[in-house]
Amino acid sequence: MSILIALVVILAVIIVGLVAFTARTARKVEAALPPRGKFMQVDAERIHYVDRGGAGPVIVMIHGLAGNLMHFTYALADELTGDFRVIIVDRPACGYSERPDGAPADLKAQAATLAKFMRALGLKRPLLVGHSLGGALSLAIALDHPDCAGALALIAPLTHVPDQVPDVFKGLIIRSPTLRKVIAWTLATPLGILRGEQALKEVFAPEPPPADFPFRAGGLLGLRPKAFCSASSDAVLAEYVLPDYIARYGSLALPVGMLFAKGDRLLDYRAHGEAMKVEYPALDLELMEGGHMLPMTAPGRCAALIRRVAAKQQDVARVA
């Protein structure tokens, strides 16, 4: 019995230590990378965003899984700010955006939240730029809230249910919200630190990750427990509503451009790019060499796609 008590005490000490380490790490990360933008209350959610002003056409940028708006401020936003009003948003529960526990978190719910956000800003059919999971969310907004999307520029987007989860994201597939929180507050942060370099290599492959990704692209924000919970719920819930959207791709009636790298190790260009072209023949699909993180590794090519889609949007507006 004394051995059992000793083991319980040791386990409790380890758990307390892990929770304390996680909390301390989160505080340090947020002190080093504080919010850079404004906040808007949307019902029970609080949305963090950066609005770079400008008198040109409006672009709304939506990041991907386990990301934050700094994935766009890293380089791509600077390519566009002179000619567009660029609004970059932390998806619900990502970055510094907040979502209450138990609130709906699937693509349909996120699309509704961001649609309300855009309407509150008075945006009229902006051009949506979506990277990775942000591409799926952009498509969901266009299909569910057509008044909030005038055109889509999709960068390495998730468009179909993947056959398998990439190895780097398999640890996010936790279907129990309770277990997800337990892991977030105990193991996720130390494992994120230990495996961070290798995980980055997998996400950026075949290209090397930039050395300044942790700070300049907000990579360190992913070490917080709320970031793990958000990424896990996004990874689990995306598959449930995607089939409904896939069935409706053919009903899209707006300019859609897409940029995909043939070397992408997370989302195959054939399964998500060429397959989308079959569903929506009007898709302007451009293929290039490289990996998944094109907003950071190929900002010039991404900006060219966005400008091309913006020009098509203006042509459509003139005809209408």
N, C-alpha and C positions, 0 to 999 in steps of 0.2 A: 504493500500500500504506500509506503514512504517513497518508493521508486516512482510509482505512478504520480504521486503528488509533486515530486521533483520535476518530472517530465512536463506536467501541466504548468508548473511555475515557469520552467524554461521556455515553453511554447508561448506563454503569455508575455514574457519579457521580450521575446523575439518579435511578436506581433506589435507590441507597443513601440518597440524600437523602429520597426518598419514604418508604422504610421507617423511617428515623429519625424523620421527621415524624409518621408514623402511630403509632409506639411512644410518642413523647412526648405526643401528643394523648390516647392511651388512658390513660396514667398520670395526666394532668391530670384527665381526666373521672372516673376512678375515685377520685381524691383528693377531688374536689368532690362526688361522689355515691357514697359507700361503701355496702356492703350494709346494709340496714335490718332484716333479719330473722334467722332461724335457718337452719341447714343440716342436711340429712339425706342420708346416703349410701344410695342405692338401687342395689344391685349396683355397676356401674362408674360410675354417674352420681351427681352431687352436686346435690341440689335445694335451692334457696333459697326460703324462704317466710316470710310474716308471719302470725302467729296472734294475733288480737285477742281471744282468750279469750271470756268470756261464757258464760252458762248456758243460752241459748236454743238453738233448732235450728241445725244446722251448715250453713254455706254455704261452698263452695269456689269461688273465682273464678279463671278461666283467661283470660288475655289473648290478643290476636291476633297477626297477622304483624308482625314487626319491632318488637314491643312488649315490655313488661316489667310487673311487678306494680304499678309506680307509676301506671299508667294507671287502676287502681282506687283506690289510696290518694289520688289527686288529689282526689276528691270523693265518689264513690259509696260507698266503705266507711264513711265517716262517717255516711251516711244510715241504716246498718243495724246498726252496732256495738252500739247500746243494746239491741236485741232478739234478736240472733243472735250466735253464735260465728262470726266471719268469718275464714276462712283464704284468703290470697291467695298464689298460687304463680307463680314464674317458670317458664314451660314449659322442658322440657329444652333446654339450650344457649342459653337466652335470659336476659337480665338478668344475674344472677349464678349461675344454674344452669349446671352443666358437664356436657358429654358427651364421651367420648373420641373421637378421630378414628376414623372407620371404623365407629362404632357405628350400628345402625339408627336412622333419623331420621324415618321416615314417620309418619302419624297412628296407625297400628296400634301401632308401637313406643312412641310417646309415650303412648298410652292405657295400655299395659301398665305403663310406668314410673309414671305418676300413680296408677294403681290400686294398685300396690305401696306407693306413698307414703301413700295414704289408709288402706290396711289397717294400715300400720305406726303410724299415728296413732290407730288404733282407731276410725275413723269408720264409722258404720253408715248406709249409703245417704244421704249428704248431698245437699243441693240444689246442683247444679252451675250456676254462672253463667258462660256462655261468650260472649265478644265476638269477632265476626269469625271468624278461623281458630280461635279458642278455642271457638266454637260448634260447628264441625265436630269438634273434639277431644272436646267434651262429649258429642256424639252417639255418637262412637266408643266412649267409655268406657261409656255406657249400653248399647250393643249388645254389646260384647265382655265387659264386666265389670259386669253388672247389680247386683251386690252393692255397687257403689261409686257408685250413682246412684239417688236416690229421687225426683228431679224435676229438670227442666231449665228454666232461665230463659235464653233465648238472645237476645242483643242484636246486631242486624245481623249474623247469622251466615252463614258460608259453608256452604251445604247441598248445592249441586250444582256440577258442573264448569263454570266460567265459559266463555262463548263466546270471550272474549279477556281477556288480562291488562290491567288498568288501566295507563295510560301511566306513572304514577308508580312502578310496580313492574316494568316491563319490563326494567330494568337488573339485576334480581335473577335473571332466567332464565338461569342459567349451569349447564349440565349436567355439566361437567367439574369434579370436586372440586379438581384441581390448578390449573386456571385460576381457579377461584373464590378459592382462597387467594392466588394471585398478585395478583389484582385487589384483594382485601381488604387486602393489605399495601402496595399502591402507590397505586392510583387512588381507591379507595372513600372514604377519609376526606377527602382534599381536595375531591373532587367533592361529598361529602355536606355539607361546609361551604359550598361555593359555591352549591349548589342547595337547601340546607335550607329556606330560607324559602318558596320556590316549592313544594317538595314538601309542606310542611305545609299550604299553602293548598289543594292538590289533595286531600289526605287529609281535611281538615275541611270542604271545600266542600259546600254553599253557605254554611256558617257560617264566621266568621273563627276562626282558631286562637288559643287563649289566649296572651297574651304570655309567661306564665310556664311554658309547656309544656317548654322545654329543661331546667329544673331541677325544678320541682314534679312534672312527669309523667315525669321521667327520659329526656326526649328525647335528651339528650346521650349517653346510653349507646349509642345507635345508631351513634355515630361510631367505635366500636371495631371492629377487624377481626373479632373473634369474633361480633359482632352481625351484621355483613354476611354472614358465612359461614352463620350460623344462618338468617337471613331468606331467603337464596338457596336453601338446601336445603329449607326449608319450602315456598317458592313452587314449587319444581320437583317435590317429591315428593307434595304434597297430591293432585294429580290422579290419581295411580296407584291409590290405594285408595278414593277417594270412590265410584266406581261400585258397589263391593261394598256399601258402607254404604247408598247410596241404595236399592238393591234390598231392604234390610232395614228401612227406615223404618216400613213398615206393621206390623212385629212389635213395635214399642215398646209398652210397657204401663205407662206412668207419666205423671204430669202434665207437659205441655210447654207453656210460654208463650214468646212471641216478640214482640219490639219491633223495628220497622223504620221508618226514615224514608223517605218517598217521594222525597226529594231526594238520597238516598245516591248518590254518584258512583263508588263503588268496587264495591259489590254491589247489584244491582238488586233491589228488594223483590219484584218479580214473579217473577224467576228463582230467588230463594232463599227468599222468604217464602210467596208464594201457591203456588209449586210444591211447597213442603213441606206446605202445607195439603192439597193433592191427595193426596200420599203418606200423610199422617197426619191424617185429618179431625178428630181430637180436638184438634188444635193450637189453642191460644188465641193468635190472631194479632192484634196491635194495630199500627196504622199511625199515624204522626204526621208532622209537618213537621220538616225538619232534614236533617242529613247522616249521616256514618258513625260519628263519634266520640261517640256518645251517652253513654257513661259519664262523659265530661267535660263535654259541652255540655247534657245533660239528665239529671243524676243523680237528680232527683226522680221523673221518669217511669220511669227504670230501677228505682229502689227500689220504686215502686208495683207494677211488674210482678213483681218478686221476691217481694214480700209476698203478692201474689195467688196466685202459684204455690206459695209456702210454705203458704198456707192450704189449697189443694187437696191438697197432700201430706199435711197433717195430717188432712184429711177421709178420704182414702184409708186412712191408718193406723188411724183409729178404726173404719172399717168392717171392715178386715181383722182 
